[in-house]
Amino acid sequence: MEEGDGTGWLGDGRYYAALEAETARFAEAVHGADPARPVPTCPEWTLARLTEHVGQAQRWATVVLERRAPVPNAEVKAQVPHDPDERSAWLVAGARRLGQAVRAVGPPTEVWTWSEDHTARFWLRRTTHDTLVHRVDAELAVGREAGVDPDLAADGIADLLDMFAVLPRIDDFPELAELAGHGQTLQFRATDAGPGAAGAWLVRRQPSGLAWERTHGPADVTVRGRAADLLLVLTRRAAPAARVEVEGDERLFAHWLDHSRL
């Protein structure tokens, strides 16, 4: 799949490159840091726990692809090296192995996923964005500026909305269940995502759950900002006040933020 094919998602090549680049940035951020350092954006987590999660998530997705079947997470044991150099190499190797697994299976090949997208490509996209957000966590924890490329940020917003729409249907997510409603609408709009609907997402809170589409439209509340700022706010990695402009029902947006932490 290449960019511009009508799916709305980025091309496979962008995900392959971003997965390795984001993992390398994560490895660099945690390399010389105290593993016991708290991660403010992941309450009760340390850098050690965050590192284990990133490596575990990548390896679990890889095993799912290699077996082409669901695999209990507990079956995939992440043994994080203590040596900083070995840890960095371990992280980078995990991302590379996942990319190789997707290539071997073929991105459009049908595999098990928890999503409505049952392709190997789903694991490439979802793990890339999981790694990206946790790279931001690591950089914020060690006091670095955490930037995100606009195209990845915009894609990450769509990926996040997809998760919010699907997860309450397949498991018990009490907070996300509160995002259901009675027709209330939210418009998220990236000011730097180019023309058309590429940087616009219209969300409708329905009794059956959340529905969204890539489009401009009137809404009860509109939230505007750069794609990176929108992503950081929507993933609860930044406070909205200094990052985005909110027009309309501010309480509706506040309710969204209160009930959209995974």
C-alpha positions as CSV (number, residue, x, y, z in Angstrom):
1,M,0.0,0.0,0.0
2,E,1.4,3.4,-0.9
3,E,0.4,6.8,0.3
4,G,-2.5,8.3,-1.7
5,D,-4.2,5.0,-2.6
6,G,-7.5,6.2,-1.1
7,T,-7.4,4.3,2.3
8,G,-6.5,7.4,4.3
9,W,-3.6,5.6,6.0
10,L,0.1,6.2,5.3
11,G,2.0,3.9,3.0
12,D,3.7,0.8,4.3
13,G,7.2,2.2,3.6
14,R,6.4,5.1,5.9
15,Y,5.5,2.8,8.7
16,Y,8.5,0.5,8.3
17,A,10.8,3.6,8.5
18,A,8.9,5.2,11.3
19,L,8.8,2.0,13.5
20,E,12.6,1.7,13.4
21,A,13.2,5.5,13.8
22,E,10.8,5.8,16.7
23,T,12.3,2.8,18.4
24,A,15.8,4.2,17.9
25,R,14.7,7.5,19.4
26,F,13.2,5.7,22.4
27,A,16.4,3.7,22.9
28,E,18.4,7.0,22.8
29,A,16.1,8.7,25.3
30,V,16.4,5.9,27.9
31,H,20.0,4.9,27.2
32,G,21.7,6.9,30.0
33,A,18.7,7.4,32.3
34,D,18.0,5.8,35.6
35,P,15.6,2.9,34.9
36,A,13.8,3.7,38.2
37,R,13.0,7.3,37.0
38,P,9.2,7.8,37.0
39,V,7.3,8.4,33.8
40,P,4.8,11.3,34.6
41,T,2.6,10.6,31.5
42,C,2.3,6.9,32.4
43,P,1.3,7.0,36.1
44,E,3.0,4.4,38.3
45,W,5.4,3.4,35.5
46,T,9.1,3.8,35.5
47,L,11.4,4.0,32.5
48,A,12.3,0.3,33.1
49,R,8.6,-0.7,32.9
50,L,8.1,1.5,29.8
51,T,11.1,-0.1,28.1
52,E,9.8,-3.5,28.9
53,H,6.4,-2.6,27.5
54,V,7.8,-1.3,24.2
55,G,10.0,-4.3,23.7
56,Q,7.2,-6.7,24.8
57,A,4.5,-5.2,22.5
58,Q,6.8,-5.4,19.5
59,R,7.8,-9.0,20.1
60,W,4.2,-10.0,20.9
61,A,3.0,-8.6,17.6
62,T,5.8,-10.3,15.8
63,V,4.9,-13.7,17.3
64,V,1.3,-13.2,16.3
65,L,2.4,-12.6,12.7
66,E,4.8,-15.5,12.7
67,R,2.2,-17.9,14.0
68,R,-0.7,-16.3,12.2
69,A,-2.8,-16.9,15.3
70,P,-3.7,-15.2,18.6
71,V,-1.0,-15.6,21.2
72,P,-1.4,-15.0,24.9
73,N,0.8,-12.0,25.8
74,A,2.2,-14.0,28.8
75,E,3.8,-16.5,26.3
76,V,6.1,-13.8,25.0
77,K,8.7,-13.0,27.6
78,A,10.6,-9.8,27.3
79,Q,14.1,-10.1,28.8
80,V,15.3,-6.5,28.9
81,P,19.2,-6.3,29.1
82,H,20.6,-4.3,32.0
83,D,23.6,-2.9,30.0
84,P,22.5,0.4,28.2
85,D,24.2,-0.5,25.0
86,E,22.8,-4.0,24.9
87,R,19.4,-2.6,25.8
88,S,19.5,-0.2,22.9
89,A,20.5,-3.0,20.5
90,W,17.6,-5.2,22.0
91,L,15.1,-2.5,21.3
92,V,16.2,-1.8,17.8
93,A,16.3,-5.6,17.0
94,G,12.7,-5.9,18.2
95,A,11.5,-3.2,15.7
96,R,13.5,-4.7,12.9
97,R,12.2,-8.2,13.6
98,L,8.6,-6.9,13.5
99,G,9.2,-5.2,10.2
100,Q,10.6,-8.4,8.8
101,A,7.7,-10.4,10.0
102,V,5.2,-8.0,8.2
103,R,7.2,-8.2,5.0
104,A,7.4,-12.0,5.2
105,V,3.7,-12.4,5.7
106,G,2.8,-9.6,3.3
107,P,1.1,-6.4,4.6
108,P,-2.3,-7.2,3.1
109,T,-2.4,-10.8,4.2
110,E,-5.2,-11.7,6.6
111,V,-4.1,-12.5,10.1
112,W,-5.6,-12.4,13.6
113,T,-6.0,-8.9,15.1
114,W,-8.3,-7.5,17.7
115,S,-9.4,-4.8,15.2
116,E,-11.8,-4.7,12.3
117,D,-8.7,-4.5,10.1
118,H,-7.5,-8.1,9.9
119,T,-4.3,-7.6,7.9
120,A,-0.7,-7.8,8.9
121,R,-0.5,-4.1,8.0
122,F,-2.6,-3.4,11.1
123,W,0.1,-4.6,13.4
124,L,2.7,-2.5,11.6
125,R,0.6,0.6,11.9
126,R,-0.6,0.0,15.5
127,T,2.8,-0.9,16.9
128,T,4.4,2.1,15.1
129,H,2.0,4.5,16.9
130,D,2.3,2.7,20.2
131,T,6.1,3.1,20.0
132,L,5.8,6.7,18.9
133,V,3.6,7.7,21.9
134,H,5.9,5.9,24.3
135,R,8.9,7.5,22.8
136,V,7.2,10.8,23.7
137,D,6.7,9.5,27.2
138,A,10.4,8.6,27.5
139,E,11.6,12.0,26.2
140,L,9.3,13.9,28.4
141,A,10.4,11.8,31.4
142,V,14.1,12.7,30.8
143,G,13.4,16.4,30.1
144,R,13.7,16.4,26.3
145,E,11.5,18.2,23.8
146,A,9.1,15.6,22.2
147,G,8.3,16.5,18.6
148,V,6.2,14.5,16.2
149,D,6.3,14.7,12.4
150,P,3.0,16.1,11.1
151,D,2.1,13.2,8.9
152,L,2.7,10.6,11.6
153,A,0.8,12.8,14.1
154,A,-2.2,13.0,11.8
155,D,-2.1,9.3,11.1
156,G,-1.8,8.7,14.9
157,I,-5.0,10.7,15.6
158,A,-6.9,8.4,13.2
159,D,-5.3,5.3,14.7
160,L,-6.4,6.5,18.2
161,L,-9.9,7.2,17.1
162,D,-10.0,3.7,15.6
163,M,-9.0,2.2,18.9
164,F,-11.6,4.2,20.8
165,A,-14.3,3.0,18.4
166,V,-13.3,-0.7,18.5
167,L,-12.0,-1.5,22.0
168,P,-15.3,-1.1,23.9
169,R,-16.9,-3.6,21.6
170,I,-14.4,-6.4,22.3
171,D,-13.6,-6.0,26.0
172,D,-14.4,-4.2,29.2
173,F,-13.0,-0.6,29.0
174,P,-15.2,1.3,31.4
175,E,-13.7,4.7,30.7
176,L,-14.0,4.4,26.9
177,A,-17.6,3.2,27.3
178,E,-18.3,6.7,28.6
179,L,-17.5,8.1,25.2
180,A,-20.8,6.7,23.9
181,G,-23.6,9.3,23.8
182,H,-26.7,10.6,22.0
183,G,-25.4,12.2,18.9
184,Q,-22.9,14.7,20.3
185,T,-20.2,15.6,17.8
186,L,-16.6,16.6,18.1
187,Q,-14.4,18.0,15.2
188,F,-10.7,17.6,15.5
189,R,-8.8,19.7,12.9
190,A,-5.1,19.9,12.2
191,T,-4.0,23.3,11.0
192,D,-0.8,22.0,9.3
193,A,-2.0,18.8,7.6
194,G,-2.6,20.3,4.1
195,P,-5.8,20.8,2.1
196,G,-8.9,18.7,2.1
197,A,-10.0,16.3,4.8
198,A,-6.6,14.8,5.5
199,G,-6.3,16.7,8.7
200,A,-10.0,16.7,9.8
201,W,-11.8,14.0,11.9
202,L,-15.5,14.2,12.8
203,V,-16.5,12.1,15.8
204,R,-20.1,11.2,16.7
205,R,-21.0,9.8,20.1
206,Q,-23.7,7.3,19.5
207,P,-25.6,5.0,22.0
208,S,-23.8,2.0,20.4
209,G,-20.4,3.7,20.8
210,L,-18.1,6.1,19.0
211,A,-18.1,6.6,15.2
212,W,-15.7,8.7,13.2
213,E,-14.8,9.7,9.7
214,R,-12.1,11.8,8.0
215,T,-14.1,14.9,7.1
216,H,-14.9,18.5,7.9
217,G,-18.3,19.2,9.3
218,P,-20.2,21.2,11.9
219,A,-19.8,20.0,15.4
220,D,-20.8,20.7,19.0
221,V,-17.1,21.4,19.7
222,T,-14.2,22.0,17.4
223,V,-10.6,21.5,18.5
224,R,-7.9,23.0,16.3
225,G,-4.1,22.8,16.5
226,R,-1.0,21.5,14.8
227,A,-1.3,17.8,14.2
228,A,1.5,17.0,16.7
229,D,-0.2,19.2,19.3
230,L,-3.6,17.5,18.7
231,L,-2.0,14.1,19.1
232,L,-0.2,15.0,22.3
233,V,-3.4,16.5,23.8
234,L,-5.7,13.6,22.6
235,T,-3.2,11.0,24.0
236,R,-3.0,13.0,27.3
237,R,0.6,13.8,26.8
238,A,0.1,17.5,26.9
239,A,-2.4,19.9,28.5
240,P,-4.8,21.5,26.0
241,A,-4.5,25.1,27.2
242,A,-1.2,25.9,25.5
243,R,-1.6,23.6,22.5
244,V,-5.0,23.7,20.9
245,E,-7.9,26.1,20.4
246,V,-11.3,24.9,21.5
247,E,-14.5,26.4,20.0
248,G,-18.0,25.4,21.1
249,D,-19.0,23.1,24.0
250,E,-15.8,23.0,26.1
251,R,-17.4,20.7,28.6
252,L,-18.0,18.1,25.9
253,F,-14.3,18.2,25.1
254,A,-13.3,18.0,28.8
255,H,-15.5,15.0,29.2
256,W,-13.8,13.4,26.2
257,L,-10.4,13.9,27.8
258,D,-11.6,12.6,31.1
259,H,-12.7,9.3,29.6
260,S,-10.2,8.6,26.9
261,R,-7.2,7.4,28.8
262,L,-6.2,3.8,28.0
